[in-house]
Amino acid sequence: MSLQTVPSDATEQRSNRPEDVQALEADVRLRDDIRLLGRILGDTVRDQEGEDVFDLVERIRQTSIRFHRDEDRLARRELEQILDSMSTSETVRIVRAFSYFSHLANIAEDQNNIRQMRAGKGGGSGVLVATLAKAKGAGIGADALRNFFKSALVSPVLTAHPTEVRRKSTMDREMEVAGLLDRRERVALTPDEAAASDEQLRREVLTLWQTNLLRRTKLTVLDEVANGLSFYDYTFLREVPRLVNALEDRLEEGGEQAAGELASFLRMGSWIGGDRDGNPFVTADVMRGTLRLQSSRVMQFYLNELHVLGSELSIAAHLADVSEELRNLAERSPDTSPHRSGEPYRLAVSGIYARLTATAEKLKVEITRRPVGKGAPYASVKELQADLDVLHRSLISNNARVIARGRLRLLRRAVDCFGFHLARLDIRQNSAVHERTIAELMDAANPGMSYLALGEDARISLLTNELRSTRALVSPFVKYSDETMGELNVFHAAAEAHAMFGSDAIPQCIISMCKGMSDMLEVAVLLKEVGLVHPSGRSAINIVPLFETIEDLQASSGIMDRMLSLHDYRRLVDSRGSVQEVMLGYSDSNKDGGFVTSGWELYKAEIGLVDVFERHHVRLRLFHGRGGSVGRGGGPSYDAIVAQPGGAVNGQIRITEQGEIISSKYSNAEVGRNNLEILAAATLDASLLQPSQSAPRREYLTAMDELSNLAFKAYRGLVYETDGFVDYFWSSTVINEIATLNIGSRPASRKKTRAIEDLRAIPWVFSWAQCRLMLPGWYGFGSAVEQWIAEHPQQGMPFLKELYKEWPFFRMLLSNMDMVLAKSSIAIASRYAELVPDEALREKIFGRIRREWHSCIETLLDIMGQDRLLQGNPLLERSVRHRFPYLDPLNHVQVELLREHRAQNPDEQVLRGIQLTINGISAGLRNTG
C-alpha cells in the first residue's frame, strides 16, 4: 500500500454481524476520501521530494505493519536497518509525510462524522431532540422544561492547556481542505467544477506541505487568547444563539405560544488569560489585554451584524406600520441621510450602531467599523438589549414576525449570551500563593505575628474577623514583595473589569490545590481588599475551591460542610443566590492515584458533596476539570455527564475543554453545534431523567471501593514506590523533548525537579501517549480485578459483569479503558523501553507494565463480553485501525531520533525531527493530553 490507499478489507477480520456490516457500508465514503487525500499527498511528496523518498515512505510503512501485527522480529530488524540507513534530512522528510497523512486522515474522518450526523446515524445527531422526546415520554411537559432552563447553566470553559501541537496556519489550511470535501459532498459538481475542486485540493495540500508544521517561537499568553478567540468566529458566536433559539422553537411546539423567550442557559467560559496557576506570564496587564481582546471580538461581531441588519430592514414607513417607540428610537438616530428618511428601522439600526461604537471607544476596545454619526455610549448591555427589543416588538406588533425571527433574533440572543465581555473569564491561582500573600499582609498589619505559624483554627478565626472589618488590610506605607503586589494587582484588575464590562466578565475566582477552609477564606479577604467582597456579607464573585489530589477529594465534603456552617462565609454564598460552585480536578488526581482510583474518588466526592449541600439547602454546581485524554478525565461527554451520581448535575454544570479537544470539537461549526447539543442534552438527561438517589446499591459501592484500593496499590507501587521509576520514565518517553515545543506559555513542571509529584499532569499524560503505552488510562485495573476475584470467589466475574450492565459509572470507566487500550501498542512501547540504558531497570519495570497491560485487556474483554477491543464500537475500531499504518512509523522514527539526540548529535535537524514526530503522533492519536 502506498500513501494513496488505506488498509484493504482482505487484511481485516471478516464478519457477518449486522453492526460490522453496517460499519463497513458506512465506511466506504470515508475510505474514498482518505484515498483521494492520500493520493494527492503522495503525488505532492513525489513531485516535491522525488521518487526515492516516496518509495522509502512505502517501505517503512509496510515493514511497520508487519511489526505491529505480529511483533515480527525479522520485521523489527529490517525496520531498524532502514531507519539506520537514512540521513537526518531524509528522516525529517519521511516524518513530514507521515505526519501530514495523519492530519489529512483526520480531516476525512471529521467529514465522515458530519456525514453520519446528517444521516441521523452519528452518536450525537439529534441528541437534544431525542432527549426532549424522552422527557416528554416521562411526562415532563414543555412548560416544565422552560422552567428548568430558567435556572439551568451549561458552560464549556476553554483553557490554554498545551496539548494542541498544530499551528493556526496549518489549521486554517486544513479547514480549507475540509470545506472543499464538504462542498463535494453537498453539491453535484459539473465535470469542470470537479476538476477545479481537485486542483484546489492539490493547491491546499501543496501549501500545507510547504508550511511549517512547528512554531518557531514560543506562544505568549495573548497569542493563546487570540487562538482561543478564533473558535468564536468558527462556531460559538453563531451556533450558541442558534442552538438556544432552536430549543426555544421546539418547546413552543408543545407549550404555550406566549410563554416568553427561553433563558440563555448556554454560556461560554474561559481560563485563557486568567489562569495564573503555575504561569508567571499571566499578569494583571495580560488579564486586562485579554478582556479587551474578548470585548473587541464580540463588539466587532455585533457591529457587522447590525451593518447587515440595516441593509435587510429596508421597510418603508408608508408600506408598513411601526410602533411609537420605534419611531422615537429612529428620531434619535444621528443618521441624516435623505436616502433613509422614510425607513425608520434603518434609522433606528444606525442609531444603535453609533451608540455601540461609542461604547467600544469608552471600553477602549478596537473595532474596524465607523458609524454614520455620534451616539452616547451604552451604560450597560441591558440598554443595548432594550433598543434591540424595540425593533423586535415593533415587527411583531405589525405582523412581521417572520422578519423578527431572522438576523435580529440571532443578534438579540447573541447579546444575551455574550454581553460586552464575550466569555466569562475565570481567575485561578494556587492556594500556596494566596497563603503567602495573606501571610505577608497579616504580618505587616500585626507586628510580631507569624501567620504561617498559626494552626488552621487560628487562621479561620483571624480571617473571619478580617472579613467583617471595614478597614483596609493593605497599607500604602508598606513595601510588599513582587509576588504579593502581583496578586493584589490581579484582584484590582478584576474589580475594574466588573466596573467596565459587568459582573459576568469575571464571575469566578478558583483556588487550585484547595486543602482547607483557610484557603477559601484567604481569597475572600483578598477580594474584600478590592471591593468585590463587602464586610456586610455580600460578594460580587463566586469563590470556587478546586479539589485535585486523592486526599483532597476525600476531604472535600467535610471541608464544604464546615464552610457552609460558618456564618461569615455562608452570608457570601447566600448573596450569590445560595449557589456554591465546587471544581473537581481529574488530572492531578489521576497522576496521584491512577485512573481507577481517580475516577472512583471523584464519584464518591460527588456523592458526599450532594449530601452536604442538600443538608445545607444550598445549590451545588460542579465544575469538572476534565482533560482531553482518558488519563486526564476525558472521554465521551454525554456518557460522563449522565454517569454522574444522582443530584450531582441538578441543572447546572461547567466543564473544561482543553488543548487539541477544542479544535477537534469546535473548528467546524456543524460539529461544534453538535457538541454543544450533547452538553445541553446530557445536562437535561442527568438532571431530570436519571435516578435521583445519589448512590447505587451498597454492594456496588463496596466492590468498587475494594477494586479502587487494589488498583491504587498497584499504581502507586509502580509509579511512586519502585526504585528507579523516575529514571525509567525520563528515559523511555519524550518528556524532555516535549519541553522544547512552542505549544504553550506555561512551564511543564511546577518546580525544577524530575520528581513525578512536581510534574504537571499534561506532560505526564502526553509523554505516555507518545510512546503508545497510555499508562495513566488503565494501569492497575487488571491486577485489581484478578485479586478481587481471588478474594471474592462467590461473586467473581458474574458480579463484575452485572456492575458493567447495571451501573453507568462502571460502564463508562471500562468504555474509556477500551478506547485508550485500543490506541496503545505494547510492541512499539517495547522499543521506547530500550531507550533506558540500565538493562536490569528496563526489564524490571517494562516487564511489570507488559504483564499489567495483557491482564488489563484480558479482564476488560471478559467483563464487557467482547472478543476484541472496541468490538462494541465498530466505527471507532476501524478509525483506530486505519491510523496504525501511518502512525506506527512515526513512533519508530521517533525512537531512532531520540537515540541520536541523547547521544549529543549536534545536528539541529535531529531535534526538529523529534518535534515533528511529536506533532504527527499527537495528530494520529487525537486526544493525547
ZAMARGU-4260 file (C-alpha; in steps of 0.2 Angstrom, whole numbers, plus 5000, padded with zeros to 4 digits):
<rodrens>
0) 5000/5000/5000 | 5006/5017/4996 | 5001/5034/5003 | 4987/5034/4991 | 4977/5019/4999
5) 4971/5013/5016 | 4971/4996/5023 | 4962/4983/5012 | 4947/4973/5018 | 4957/4957/5014
10) 4969/4961/5029 | 4955/4964/5041 | 4943/4952/5050 | 4928/4947/5040 | 4912/4947/5050
15) 4893/4945/5046 | 4887/4953/5061 | 4874/4966/5057 | 4884/4980/5066 | 4900/4976/5057
20) 4892/4975/5040 | 4884/4992/5044 | 4900/4999/5049 | 4908/4993/5033 | 4895/5001/5022
25) 4896/5017/5032 | 4915/5017/5030 | 4916/5016/5011 | 4915/5035/5008 | 4927/5038/5022
30) 4939/5026/5013 | 4936/5036/4997 | 4940/5052/5005 | 4956/5045/5013 | 4961/5038/4996
35) 4958/5055/4987 | 4968/5065/5000 | 4982/5051/5001 | 4984/5051/4983 | 4986/5070/4982
40) 4998/5069/4996 | 5008/5055/4988 | 5009/5065/4972 | 5014/5080/4981 | 5028/5070/4990
45) 5034/5063/4974 | 5034/5080/4965 | 5042/5089/4979 | 5054/5077/4986 | 5057/5064/4972
50) 5053/5046/4969 | 5066/5039/4981 | 5058/5047/4996 | 5041/5041/4991 | 5047/5023/4989
55) 5056/5025/5006 | 5039/5030/5014 | 5031/5015/5007 | 5045/5003/5013 | 5044/5009/5031
60) 5025/5008/5031 | 5024/4990/5025 | 5038/4984/5037 | 5029/4994/5051 | 5013/4985/5048
65) 5021/4968/5049 | 5029/4973/5066 | 5013/4980/5073 | 5003/4965/5068 | 5014/4951/5074
70) 5028/4959/5084 | 5038/4951/5070 | 5057/4951/5075 | 5063/4950/5057 | 5052/4965/5053
75) 5059/4974/5068 | 5077/4971/5062 | 5073/4976/5044 | 5064/4992/5051 | 5079/4996/5061
80) 5091/4994/5046 | 5080/5005/5035 | 5080/5019/5049 | 5098/5017/5052 | 5102/5019/5034
85) 5093/5036/5032 | 5101/5053/5033 | 5094/5066/5045 | 5087/5076/5031 | 5078/5060/5024
90) 5071/5056/5041 | 5064/5073/5043 | 5055/5072/5026 | 5049/5055/5030 | 5042/5061/5046
95) 5033/5076/5037 | 5025/5064/5025 | 5018/5053/5038 | 5013/5067/5049 | 5003/5076/5035
100) 4994/5060/5031 | 4989/5059/5050 | 4982/5077/5048 | 4973/5073/5031 | 4966/5057/5038
105) 4958/5067/5052 | 4950/5079/5040 | 4942/5064/5031 | 4936/5056/5047 | 4929/5073/5053
110) 4919/5074/5037 | 4913/5056/5038 | 4907/5061/5056 | 4897/5076/5049 | 4890/5064/5035
115) 4884/5052/5048 | 4877/5066/5059 | 4867/5072/5044 | 4861/5055/5040 | 4855/5053/5058
120) 4866/5039/5062 | 4880/5048/5072 | 4880/5046/5091 | 4876/5065/5094 | 4865/5068/5079
125) 4848/5075/5085 | 4853/5071/5103 | 4844/5086/5110 | 4828/5082/5101 | 4829/5064/5106
130) 4832/5069/5124 | 4817/5081/5123 | 4806/5067/5117 | 4812/5056/5131 | 4807/5070/5143
135) 4790/5071/5135 | 4788/5052/5137 | 4792/5054/5155 | 4778/5066/5157 | 4789/5082/5158
140) 4779/5095/5148 | 4786/5110/5138 | 4782/5122/5151 | 4791/5112/5164 | 4806/5111/5153
145) 4806/5130/5151 | 4805/5132/5169 | 4820/5120/5171 | 4830/5131/5159 | 4827/5147/5168
150) 4840/5141/5181 | 4850/5130/5171 | 4868/5133/5166 | 4878/5123/5153 | 4896/5131/5152
155) 4910/5124/5142 | 4926/5133/5148 | 4941/5134/5136 | 4958/5133/5143 | 4975/5135/5136
160) 4982/5119/5142 | 4996/5115/5130 | 4991/5099/5121 | 4987/5107/5104 | 5003/5105/5094
165) 4996/5112/5077 | 4999/5130/5072 | 4984/5140/5067 | 4992/5142/5050 | 4991/5123/5047
170) 4973/5123/5055 | 4967/5136/5043 | 4974/5126/5028 | 4966/5110/5034 | 4949/5119/5036
175) 4950/5124/5018 | 4953/5106/5013 | 4938/5101/5024 | 4927/5114/5016 | 4932/5108/4999
180) 4927/5090/5004 | 4911/5096/5011 | 4906/5105/4995 | 4910/5089/4985 | 4898/5080/4997
185) 4884/5093/4996 | 4884/5099/4978 | 4883/5089/4962 | 4898/5096/4953 | 4899/5098/4934
190) 4915/5090/4926 | 4923/5107/4925 | 4919/5111/4944 | 4925/5094/4949 | 4942/5097/4940
195) 4943/5114/4948 | 4939/5106/4965 | 4953/5093/4963 | 4965/5107/4958 | 4961/5117/4973
200) 4963/5102/4984 | 4980/5100/4977 | 4984/5118/4979 | 4979/5117/4998 | 4989/5101/5001
205) 5005/5108/4992 | 5003/5124/5003 | 5002/5113/5018 | 5017/5103/5013 | 5027/5120/5011
210) 5020/5127/5028 | 5030/5124/5044 | 5021/5111/5055 | 5030/5118/5070 | 5030/5135/5078
215) 5047/5143/5078 | 5044/5155/5093 | 5035/5152/5110 | 5017/5157/5112 | 5013/5172/5123
220) 4998/5172/5134 | 4990/5184/5122 | 4994/5173/5107 | 4984/5159/5116 | 4970/5171/5119
225) 4970/5176/5100 | 4970/5157/5096 | 4956/5154/5108 | 4945/5168/5101 | 4946/5160/5083
230) 4934/5147/5089 | 4921/5160/5092 | 4922/5165/5073 | 4922/5147/5068 | 4907/5141/5079
235) 4902/5150/5095 | 4896/5167/5090 | 4883/5160/5078 | 4880/5142/5085 | 4877/5146/5103
240) 4862/5158/5099 | 4856/5146/5085 | 4855/5131/5097 | 4846/5141/5111 | 4833/5148/5098
245) 4831/5131/5090 | 4827/5123/5108 | 4815/5138/5111 | 4806/5133/5095 | 4805/5115/5100
250) 4797/5120/5117 | 4785/5131/5108 | 4778/5117/5098 | 4772/5108/5114 | 4769/5123/5126
255) 4761/5140/5127 | 4765/5151/5112 | 4766/5167/5123 | 4777/5158/5136 | 4791/5171/5134
260) 4808/5168/5127 | 4819/5154/5134 | 4833/5159/5146 | 4850/5159/5138 | 4857/5144/5148
265) 4872/5141/5137 | 4887/5152/5142 | 4904/5151/5136 | 4919/5152/5149 | 4937/5154/5148
270) 4953/5152/5158 | 4965/5159/5144 | 4972/5175/5151 | 4965/5172/5168 | 4974/5156/5174
275) 4989/5161/5184 | 4992/5144/5192 | 5010/5140/5188 | 5010/5153/5174 | 5020/5168/5179
280) 5016/5176/5162 | 4998/5179/5167 | 4998/5196/5175 | 4986/5210/5178 | 4990/5219/5162
285) 4989/5202/5152 | 4972/5200/5160 | 4966/5217/5155 | 4973/5214/5137 | 4963/5198/5137
290) 4947/5206/5142 | 4949/5220/5129 | 4953/5206/5115 | 4937/5197/5120 | 4926/5213/5120
295) 4934/5218/5103 | 4929/5202/5095 | 4911/5202/5101 | 4909/5221/5098 | 4915/5218/5080
300) 4903/5204/5078 | 4888/5215/5084 | 4893/5229/5073 | 4895/5218/5057 | 4878/5210/5061
305) 4870/5227/5063 | 4878/5233/5047 | 4869/5219/5038 | 4853/5220/5048 | 4852/5238/5042
310) 4853/5233/5024 | 4840/5220/5027 | 4827/5231/5036 | 4823/5242/5022 | 4805/5243/5027
315) 4796/5259/5022 | 4785/5268/5034 | 4772/5271/5021 | 4771/5252/5017 | 4771/5245/5035
320) 4766/5252/5052 | 4779/5254/5065 | 4777/5256/5084 | 4778/5273/5093 | 4794/5268/5102
325) 4802/5263/5086 | 4798/5280/5079 | 4806/5288/5094 | 4821/5277/5093 | 4823/5282/5074
330) 4821/5300/5078 | 4836/5299/5090 | 4847/5292/5076 | 4862/5303/5071 | 4859/5296/5053
335) 4854/5311/5042 | 4855/5303/5025 | 4840/5308/5015 | 4840/5290/5007 | 4834/5283/5024
340) 4822/5297/5029 | 4807/5286/5026 | 4815/5270/5033 | 4813/5270/5052 | 4821/5253/5055
345) 4836/5258/5046 | 4837/5274/5055 | 4835/5265/5072 | 4849/5252/5067 | 4860/5267/5063
350) 4857/5274/5080 | 4861/5258/5089 | 4877/5256/5078 | 4883/5274/5083 | 4880/5270/5102
355) 4888/5254/5101 | 4904/5261/5093 | 4904/5274/5106 | 4903/5260/5119 | 4918/5251/5111
360) 4928/5268/5112 | 4923/5270/5130 | 4929/5252/5134 | 4945/5255/5125 | 4942/5240/5113
365) 4947/5240/5095 | 4934/5240/5081 | 4936/5242/5062 | 4919/5250/5058 | 4914/5268/5060
370) 4897/5275/5062 | 4887/5287/5052 | 4887/5299/5067 | 4890/5301/5085 | 4880/5292/5099
375) 4880/5291/5118 | 4889/5275/5124 | 4878/5262/5132 | 4880/5262/5151 | 4877/5243/5151
380) 4872/5229/5140 | 4854/5229/5146 | 4852/5246/5137 | 4858/5238/5120 | 4846/5224/5123
385) 4832/5237/5126 | 4835/5245/5110 | 4835/5229/5100 | 4819/5224/5109 | 4811/5239/5102
390) 4814/5233/5085 | 4808/5216/5089 | 4792/5222/5097 | 4788/5234/5083 | 4790/5220/5070
395) 4780/5208/5080 | 4765/5220/5083 | 4765/5224/5065 | 4763/5207/5058 | 4781/5205/5053
400) 4785/5190/5064 | 4795/5181/5051 | 4807/5196/5049 | 4809/5197/5068 | 4814/5179/5068
405) 4829/5181/5056 | 4845/5190/5059 | 4838/5201/5073 | 4833/5186/5083 | 4850/5179/5082
410) 4858/5196/5087 | 4847/5198/5102 | 4851/5181/5108 | 4869/5183/5105 | 4869/5199/5115
415) 4860/5190/5129 | 4873/5176/5128 | 4889/5186/5126 | 4886/5204/5133 | 4901/5215/5131
420) 4913/5203/5138 | 4910/5188/5126 | 4916/5174/5138 | 4916/5173/5157 | 4934/5173/5162
425) 4939/5164/5177 | 4954/5169/5188 | 4964/5155/5196 | 4979/5154/5207 | 4987/5141/5218
430) 4982/5141/5236 | 5000/5142/5242 | 5002/5159/5233 | 4986/5166/5241 | 4993/5159/5258
435) 5010/5168/5256 | 5001/5184/5250 | 4989/5184/5265 | 5004/5180/5277 | 5014/5195/5271
440) 4999/5206/5273 | 4994/5200/5290 | 5012/5200/5297 | 5014/5218/5291 | 4997/5224/5299
445) 5001/5214/5315 | 5019/5216/5320 | 5025/5201/5329 | 5013/5189/5321 | 5018/5174/5310
450) 5003/5169/5300 | 5011/5154/5293 | 5015/5148/5311 | 4996/5148/5315 | 4986/5132/5315
455) 4970/5130/5305 | 4958/5135/5318 | 4968/5151/5322 | 4969/5156/5304 | 4950/5154/5302
460) 4946/5165/5317 | 4958/5178/5311 | 4952/5178/5293 | 4933/5179/5298 | 4937/5194/5309
465) 4946/5202/5294 | 4931/5198/5283 | 4920/5209/5295 | 4932/5223/5297 | 4928/5239/5287
470) 4947/5245/5287 | 4959/5240/5273 | 4972/5227/5277 | 4984/5233/5263 | 4994/5249/5269
475) 5000/5262/5256 | 5015/5264/5268 | 5022/5246/5267 | 5033/5240/5253 | 5027/5222/5249
480) 5035/5209/5239 | 5033/5207/5220 | 5023/5192/5222 | 5011/5200/5234 | 5009/5216/5223
485) 5006/5205/5208 | 4992/5196/5216 | 4984/5212/5223 | 4986/5220/5205 | 4976/5205/5198
490) 4962/5207/5210 | 4961/5226/5207 | 4960/5222/5188 | 4946/5210/5191 | 4937/5224/5201
495) 4940/5236/5186 | 4933/5223/5174 | 4917/5222/5184 | 4915/5241/5183 | 4919/5241/5164
500) 4911/5225/5157 | 4899/5220/5171 | 4900/5206/5184 | 4899/5192/5171 | 4916/5197/5164
505) 4924/5188/5179 | 4912/5178/5189 | 4923/5165/5197 | 4939/5165/5207 | 4946/5147/5208
510) 4958/5141/5221 | 4969/5127/5215 | 4975/5114/5227 | 4962/5119/5240 | 4966/5109/5255
515) 4956/5118/5269 | 4944/5131/5275 | 4958/5144/5277 | 4962/5143/5258 | 4945/5149/5254
520) 4944/5162/5267 | 4961/5169/5262 | 4953/5173/5244 | 4938/5181/5252 | 4949/5193/5262
525) 4959/5197/5246 | 4943/5200/5236 | 4937/5212/5251 | 4953/5222/5248 | 4947/5227/5231
530) 4928/5229/5235 | 4922/5213/5227 | 4918/5206/5244 | 4909/5218/5256 | 4910/5217/5275
535) 4891/5216/5276 | 4892/5199/5269 | 4889/5202/5250 | 4900/5195/5236 | 4901/5200/5218
540) 4911/5185/5213 | 4910/5166/5216 | 4924/5158/5227 | 4927/5141/5220 | 4938/5128/5228
545) 4947/5116/5217 | 4950/5099/5225 | 4963/5089/5215 | 4973/5076/5224 | 4965/5059/5230
550) 4967/5066/5248 | 4959/5082/5244 | 4944/5074/5236 | 4942/5063/5251 | 4942/5078/5262
555) 4931/5089/5251 | 4914/5086/5258 | 4920/5088/5276 | 4928/5105/5271 | 4912/5111/5262
560) 4901/5105/5277 | 4911/5116/5288 | 4912/5131/5276 | 4893/5131/5274 | 4891/5130/5293
565) 4902/5146/5295 | 4891/5161/5297 | 4903/5174/5288 | 4906/5163/5273 | 4888/5157/5272
570) 4882/5175/5270 | 4893/5177/5255 | 4885/5161/5247 | 4868/5167/5251 | 4872/5184/5242
575) 4876/5173/5227 | 4859/5166/5226 | 4863/5152/5238 | 4873/5143/5224 | 4891/5137/5228
580) 4902/5130/5214 | 4915/5116/5218 | 4928/5111/5205 | 4935/5094/5204 | 4952/5090/5196
585) 4953/5075/5186 | 4971/5077/5180 | 4981/5078/5196 | 4970/5065/5205 | 4974/5053/5191
590) 4993/5056/5192 | 4992/5055/5211 | 4981/5039/5212 | 4979/5031/5195 | 4964/5030/5183
595) 4953/5018/5193 | 4955/5027/5210 | 4954/5044/5202 | 4938/5040/5194 | 4931/5032/5210
600) 4936/5046/5222 | 4929/5059/5211 | 4912/5049/5211 | 4912/5047/5229 | 4917/5065/5232
605) 4902/5070/5222 | 4890/5059/5232 | 4897/5067/5248 | 4895/5084/5241 | 4877/5081/5236
610) 4873/5075/5253 | 4881/5090/5262 | 4873/5103/5250 | 4856/5096/5252 | 4858/5097/5271
615) 4863/5115/5270 | 4849/5119/5257 | 4862/5126/5245 | 4863/5123/5227 | 4878/5113/5221
620) 4886/5117/5204 | 4900/5106/5200 | 4914/5111/5188 | 4923/5097/5180 | 4941/5099/5176
625) 4942/5086/5163 | 4957/5084/5150 | 4956/5078/5133 | 4964/5061/5136 | 4956/5047/5146
630) 4971/5049/5158 | 4965/5066/5162 | 4947/5063/5164 | 4942/5064/5145 | 4931/5053/5135
635) 4913/5055/5128 | 4905/5070/5136 | 4887/5063/5136 | 4891/5047/5145 | 4902/5056/5158
640) 4888/5068/5162 | 4874/5055/5163 | 4885/5044/5173 | 4886/5057/5187 | 4878/5051/5204
645) 4860/5057/5206 | 4859/5076/5211 | 4877/5080/5205 | 4871/5089/5190 | 4855/5097/5195
650) 4853/5108/5180 | 4870/5116/5181 | 4887/5111/5175 | 4903/5118/5170 | 4916/5108/5161
655) 4934/5112/5154 | 4938/5110/5135 | 4956/5108/5133 | 4970/5108/5120 | 4968/5098/5105
660) 4950/5094/5110 | 4945/5112/5107 | 4950/5112/5089 | 4943/5094/5086 | 4926/5099/5093
665) 4924/5117/5088 | 4934/5121/5072 | 4919/5116/5062 | 4903/5125/5065 | 4892/5109/5062
670) 4902/5098/5073 | 4903/5112/5086 | 4885/5114/5086 | 4883/5095/5089 | 4895/5095/5103
675) 4886/5109/5112 | 4869/5100/5109 | 4877/5085/5118 | 4882/5095/5133 | 4864/5103/5134
680) 4856/5086/5131 | 4866/5077/5144 | 4863/5090/5157 | 4845/5089/5154 | 4845/5070/5155
685) 4856/5069/5170 | 4845/5082/5180 | 4828/5076/5176 | 4828/5058/5168 | 4841/5049/5179
690) 4838/5041/5196 | 4838/5054/5209 | 4847/5044/5223 | 4865/5049/5224 | 4872/5032/5227
695) 4869/5015/5219 | 4867/4999/5228 | 4878/4996/5243 | 4886/4981/5237 | 4891/4990/5221
700) 4900/5004/5231 | 4909/4991/5242 | 4915/4981/5227 | 4921/4997/5219 | 4930/5003/5235
705) 4939/4987/5235 | 4944/4987/5217 | 4950/5005/5219 | 4961/5001/5234 | 4969/4987/5225
710) 4971/4997/5209 | 4978/5011/5219 | 4991/5000/5227 | 4996/4993/5210 | 4998/5010/5203
715) 5007/5019/5217 | 5018/5003/5219 | 5024/5006/5201 | 5025/5025/5200 | 5030/5031/5217
720) 5037/5016/5226 | 5048/5007/5213 | 5066/5012/5214 | 5072/5019/5198 | 5054/5023/5191
725) 5058/5041/5188 | 5074/5037/5178 | 5064/5024/5168 | 5050/5037/5164 | 5063/5051/5159
730) 5072/5039/5148 | 5058/5030/5140 | 5047/5044/5135 | 5049/5061/5126 | 5046/5071/5142
735) 5062/5081/5140 | 5059/5084/5121 | 5041/5090/5124 | 5048/5105/5134 | 5056/5111/5118
740) 5039/5113/5108 | 5032/5130/5107 | 5014/5124/5111 | 5010/5134/5127 | 5016/5148/5138
745) 5016/5138/5154 | 5031/5128/5161 | 5030/5109/5161 | 5034/5107/5179 | 5029/5116/5195
750) 5047/5115/5202 | 5064/5112/5194 | 5065/5094/5199 | 5062/5077/5190 | 5050/5071/5203
755) 5033/5064/5197 | 5025/5074/5211 | 5031/5091/5204 | 5027/5086/5185 | 5011/5094/5178
760) 4998/5081/5173 | 4998/5087/5155 | 5016/5082/5150 | 5014/5067/5161 | 5000/5060/5151
765) 5006/5067/5134 | 5023/5058/5136 | 5014/5041/5139 | 5003/5044/5124 | 5018/5047/5113
770) 5026/5031/5117 | 5010/5022/5115 | 5008/5015/5132 | 4994/5027/5138 | 4998/5020/5155
775) 4988/5034/5165 | 4972/5027/5157 | 4972/5009/5163 | 4987/5004/5174 | 4981/4994/5189
780) 4964/4988/5183 | 4969/4971/5178 | 4979/4966/5193 | 4965/4974/5204 | 4951/4963/5196
785) 4962/4947/5197 | 4965/4950/5216 | 4947/4955/5219 | 4940/4939/5211 | 4953/4928/5221
790) 4946/4936/5237 | 4928/4935/5232 | 4926/4918/5223 | 4907/4918/5226 | 4904/4934/5217
795) 4918/4933/5205 | 4917/4938/5186 | 4897/4937/5185 | 4896/4951/5198 | 4908/4962/5189
800) 4898/4959/5173 | 4882/4964/5182 | 4891/4980/5188 | 4895/4984/5169 | 4877/4981/5164
805) 4868/4990/5178 | 4879/5004/5183 | 4883/5019/5171 | 4898/5024/5181 | 4907/5007/5179
810) 4901/5006/5161 | 4909/5022/5157 | 4925/5018/5166 | 4928/5002/5156 | 4922/5010/5140
815) 4936/5023/5142 | 4949/5010/5145 | 4943/5000/5130 | 4946/5016/5119 | 4963/5020/5126
820) 4970/5002/5126 | 4965/5001/5108 | 4976/5015/5104 | 4991/5008/5114 | 5004/4996/5106
825) 5015/4986/5118 | 5026/4981/5103 | 5030/4999/5100 | 5031/5003/5118 | 5045/4990/5119
830) 5056/5000/5108 | 5054/5015/5119 | 5059/5004/5134 | 5075/5000/5125 | 5080/5019/5127
835) 5083/5015/5146 | 5101/5012/5147 | 5100/5002/5163 | 5095/4985/5156 | 5090/4977/5173
840) 5079/4993/5177 | 5072/4991/5160 | 5067/4973/5161 | 5061/4975/5179 | 5049/4990/5175
845) 5044/4986/5157 | 5041/4968/5162 | 5028/4974/5175 | 5020/4986/5163 | 5019/4972/5150
850) 5011/4960/5162 | 4998/4973/5168 | 4994/4978/5150 | 4990/4960/5145 | 4980/4957/5161
855) 4970/4973/5159 | 4965/4969/5141 | 4960/4951/5146 | 4949/4956/5161 | 4942/4971/5152
860) 4936/4960/5137 | 4929/4947/5149 | 4919/4959/5159 | 4912/4968/5143 | 4909/4952/5134
865) 4920/4956/5119 | 4932/4946/5109 | 4942/4961/5104 | 4945/4979/5109 | 4932/4992/5103
870) 4921/4977/5097 | 4905/4987/5103 | 4910/5002/5093 | 4915/4996/5075 | 4916/5014/5068
875) 4929/5019/5081 | 4938/5002/5079 | 4940/5004/5061 | 4946/5023/5063 | 4959/5017/5075
880) 4965/5003/5064 | 4966/5015/5049 | 4978/5026/5059 | 4991/5012/5063 | 4999/5011/5046
885) 5004/5030/5046 | 5005/5032/5065 | 5017/5017/5069 | 5031/5023/5058 | 5032/5040/5067
890) 5035/5031/5083 | 5049/5020/5076 | 5057/5035/5068 | 5055/5045/5085 | 5064/5031/5094
895) 5079/5032/5082 | 5079/5051/5083 | 5079/5051/5102 | 5094/5039/5102 | 5103/5052/5091
900) 5098/5067/5101 | 5103/5059/5118 | 5119/5054/5110 | 5123/5073/5109 | 5121/5073/5090
905) 5124/5092/5086 | 5113/5092/5071 | 5098/5104/5075 | 5088/5094/5062 | 5088/5079/5074
910) 5078/5089/5087 | 5067/5096/5074 | 5063/5079/5068 | 5058/5073/5085 | 5047/5088/5087
915) 5039/5084/5070 | 5036/5066/5076 | 5028/5073/5092 | 5016/5083/5081 | 5012/5068/5069
920) 5009/5056/5083 | 4998/5068/5093 | 4988/5071/5077 | 4986/5052/5074 | 4980/5049/5092
925) 4969/5064/5093 | 4965/5065/5111 | 4983/5065/5118 | 4983/5077/5133
</rodrens>
